[in-house]
């Protein structure tokens, strides 16, 4: 399964060696540990496999690998978790490798994934959580029309300090904003 955007595509993650190697390297990078997980330590490959399998058994819903279309290089991953079909919500985590951040790939991947989730799973809303020290996605989410729905003061202890956790949401009635954004990207799509 693939979701095609203007500059990127999302393809469904598989437990193949190449995908596992990317995820393992990202799982152990400081940027991922700081922003995308509550785990604090790097691990070896066998323990990573156990950890990932446990995540899928516990609450990982669906995961995609993000690839640039032009050079067909893998640049990140996006996944949903804590899927609640009765209440109609899910959480999302997005990771773009550091050398490809601030190039607009994150918002495009997020829009593609949100569009897919709303249309495929009869959701009412989607959540994203961001730590207060992670400034770039906070401004992007606000600009993108997300609602600050939760504010958890001093939620994370990281590198000797306490930081807040911000929970953003987007509702099904906001899907038109996402669709319009994707349409604008395709019409004026930049290629790298």
N, C-alpha and C positions, 0 to 999 in steps of 0.2 A: 504494500500500500504506500502510495506517495501523495503528498500534498504539494502542488506546484505553485510557486509565487513568481514575482517578477525577477528576482535575483537569486532566490534560494529555493531549495525543495526540502521537504521533510519526508524522510522515509522511515518506515517502521523499524525500530530497533530489533535486532535478532541476536541470539546468543552465539554469533559467529566470532571467530578470533579477531577479525579486524575491528568490529564494533566494540568488543570487550577490551581490546588494547586502548582504544580512544577513551572509553569510559574509565578505565583503570588509571590512565595518566591524568585525566581531569580530576578524578576522585582524590588524587594525591596532590593536586596543585593547591597552592595557598589561596588563590582566588575562589576556588570551589569550596574549600573548607571554610573560608570566611563568610561566604554568601549563600551557599546552596545546601548546607547540611548542618545538622546539630552535632555531627561527629567532629572531633577535634584533632585526631591523630591520623597519620599516614599508615597504610597497611600494605602487606604483601599481596601478590596476585591471588594465591589460593584463598586467603581470607576475604579478599574483595569479591570473588565469585560467590562465596557463602553469603556475604553481606547483601549482594545484589539479588540473589535467589530469595533470601529472606524478605527483602523489600517487596518483591513481586508476590510472595505468598501473603505478606501482611497487608499492604495497602497500595502498592504501586498499581495504577490503573492501566495506563498505556504510555509508551515512550517512543519518541522519534529521534533520529539523528538528523542534524541540520547540515546541509551541504550547499556550497556556492555552486551556481549553475555554470558560470563561465569557466572556472578552473577545476570544477568538480572536486573541490577539496572539502573535507569534513571540518566544520568550524564550531560545532556545539551540539547540545542535546536539549530536549524539552520533554517534560513528562507530567502526567497528572497522577494524583494520589488522593486518598481519602474520598473516593467517589461515593456519594450517597444518592442512590436512585430515587428513593421515596421523597426525600426533601429536595432533591434536584440541585445539588451543588458538588463541586470538585475543587481541589487546590492544584495549582500549577507551579512548577519550578522550571526556570530557564537558565541555561548556562551557555555563554558564548566565550570561546577561548580568548584570552587577553589580547592577542595580536589582531583579533577581528572585532573587538569592541569599538564603540563610537563610530561605526560605519553604517548604522541603520539596519543591520541584520536582525538584531534582537526584536525590535518592534514588528518587523515583517514576520518573523517566526512566531511571535506571540499572536499576531492577528490571524495567521493561517491556522494555528492550533485552536484558538478560541472559536473561530468560525466552524472548524471541524467538530469540536466538542459540543457546541450548542446545537448544531444540526444533526448530530449522530446520537446524542444521549438524552434528549429532552430535558436539558438542564434549565434551572431558573436563574442560577448565578454561578460565577467562577471567582475564586479567590486567588490572590497572590500575596505572599508575605515578603517584606523587605526590611532588613535591619537599617537603623537610622544612619549608620556610617556609609551606606551604599547609595550615594547621592544620585548617580546617573539614572538608575531605573525609577527612583522616586519622582523626579521631574518628568520623565517620559510617561509614567503612568498617569500623573495628574494632567499632563498635556493631552493624553490619549482619552480622557474622559472617565477614568476609573474613579471610584468613590473611596475615600478613606473611611473605612467602616470600623476599624478597630485600632486602638493605640495601647500597646502594652509597655508601660514604663519600666525601664531597667530590666528588660526581659532577658537579655543576653550578656554574659560576662565573657569578654573577648579581649585578649592582649592586655589584661590588667585593668580594664575599665568596663563599666556597665553601659549598655546601649538599649534603645527602645526598639520594639518590633512594631512595624506598621502593617496592618492588614487592609489590602485594597480589594474591591470587588467590582465586577461588571455584571449587569443584568441582561437577560434575554432581550428586553426592549431596547438595549443599547447595541444590539448586533448590527443594526443598520450603519452605525459609525464604523464598525470593523469592516463591513463589506465595502463601504465607500472608500476607506483607506486602502484596501486591497485593490480596488478598481483604479484609484489614482496612481498607485505604484505600477500597475500593469500598463497604464496609458503612458506614463512618463518614465517608466522603469529605467533606472540607471544600471549599467553593467560595469563591473570592475574589470 
